[in-house]
Amino acid sequence: YRWVSERYPLINRKIGRDGYATPAIDNLYLDMNGIIHNCARPGADSRLHPSGHAPTLSEEDMFLAVFRYIEQLFALVKPRKLLFMAVDG
């Protein structure tokens, strides 16, 4: 994504929120590695334990966070034909 975005900056546009219209999108391709990584750890706003370490999430909470994030993306983009989720490693 970064490589493409740096070379073709006009492909990026804000959609769906703050009055921006969502264009018709046929296919949504997700690189799940970044989604899983961000959902597998508590957010920056999480309270720290007395030990100074961020609280850990249960496996169930991680899966629920991933599902919620995908549902938010799907509701925002509304792909008409395909949702492709790529997971590797």
Secondary structure, DSSP 8 states (H G I E B T S, - for coil): -HHHHHH-GGG----SSTT------SEEEEEHHHHHHHHSS--TTS---TTSS-----HHHHHHHHHHHHHHHHHHH--SSEEEEE---
